[in-house]
Amino acid sequence: MTRSLSRSAARLAAVQALYQQEMEGTPTARLLHEFHDHRLGATIEGETYADAEISFFDDLVEGALARRDEIDQLITERLAEGWSLERLDKPMKAILRVGAYELIARPDVPMASVISEYVDVADAFYDQREKGFVNGLLDAIAKAARPAA
């Protein structure tokens, strides 16, 4: 498996993990353990989950949770007038939080790749309008987080 496929799988799994954490309040260590043991590379209800780059997955989940307040502020500052983070549904918040974390904390990953990957993740959950929203919001965060890029 190529590195990019295992990273794509890690991104999708990280979004799912953040979603689950928000829904159930699962402690981070238990959340990671559950994904390592039961989700990544597993077959669930006939669907096989791709093998994810574990260290990358762990960094995305732990980093996005640890820096959640900072990330939520970055997202909130870029929402349209009258919108708040609370108005976004949970899958959208998870996508934006993991994507924003990767933009601010992983300068080793090209900005355009990060944005493109989370637009692809959004495609698993949403229609074109929401994909455009993810693209625009992450692009705005990227410009602030990586002004020289």
N, C-alpha and C positions, 0 to 999 in steps of 0.2 A: 504494500500500500504506500502511496506517495505521502510525503509529509503534508501536502496541502489537503488531501482527503482526511487524514487523521486530525488535522487542525480544524477543518470544517466540522467534523463530527464532534470535536471538543467544544466548539462554539455553540452548536445546537444543544449539546448536553448541558453546557453551562447555563444557557437560557432556560432550559427545562428545570435545572436545579434551583435557579433563583426563583422561578415561578413556584415550584413546590415549596421552597422555603417561605415565600410570602403567604402561600395558602395555608400551610400547616405549622409554620414556626419551627421547623426542624433545625436543631443545632447544627452548626457548620460541619463539625467532625463527623456526626452521624450521616449527614447529607452526603458528604464526600465518600464515606465508606459504602453507603447504599449504592451510589452510582458506580463505584469501582467494582463492587461485588455483583450487582444485579442489573445494571443498565448497559454500561459500556461494552460493546462487543457481544451483548446477549441477544437472545431471541425471545421476544415477548409478544404474545398473542399473534404468532406467525410472522412478526416483523423483526428482522435482524437489524440491530443497531450497529453501526460501523465502529470499528476499533478507534478510539480517540487517543490522542497524545495526552497521556495521563497528567504529566507535569504541567502541560499547558492548560488543561481543563482545571486542575487544582488552582493554578495561579488566577485564572479568570474568575472562578467562583469565590475564592478567598479574598482576592483583591477587590472585586466588585462589592462584596459584603462589608469588608473592612473600611472601604472608602465611600460607602453608600451616601452619607450626608453630603460629602463634597460632590459626588456624581449627581445626586438629585438636584443640587443647586445649579450645576452646569446645565442640566436638562431644563429645569424650571426657568432659568434666565432666557432660554431660547424658544420657549413656547409662545404661541400667539397670544395677544392680549385677550384676557378673559379665560384663558386655559390654565389649568393647574395640573400638577402631577397626579393628583387624586382622580382627575377626570379620565386619565388614560387607563385602559384595561390592563390587567396584570401581565398578560403575555407581552404587550407593548412595552410596559415598564421594564420587564426583564430583558428584552432585546436592547433597549436603549441603555440600560445600566451596564450590561456586559460590553456592548459596543463602545460606550464612553470610557469604561475602564481600560479597554485595550488601547484606545486612542491616547489616553493620558499616561498610561503606565508601560506600554510596550513599544517604545520607539524603534525596536528591531523589526517591527512589522510595518510594511509600507501603508501609509494612510489610505490610499485608494483601495488596497486589498481589504483592509478592515471594513471600510464602508460597504464595499461590494459584498463581502461575506455576510454582513448583517442584513443587507437588503435581501440576499438569498434566504436567510433564516426567516425574515418577515414573510417571504413568499410562501413558506410552509403554513402560515397562519392567516394571511390576509390577502386582500385584493391589491390592485395597482395603486390606489390612492394612498393606502397605508405604507406601501413600499416607498412611494415618493416622500412621505412624511419622514420615514426612517432615514432615507438618503439625505434629505435636507437638514434634519436635525443633527445627525452625526457629522455631516460636512461642516456645519457651523461650529460644533464642538472641536472638530479637527483643526479648523482655522485658528481657534483660540489656543488650543493645546500645543499645536505645532506650527507657530507662525512662520518659521523659516522654511518649512517643508514645501 
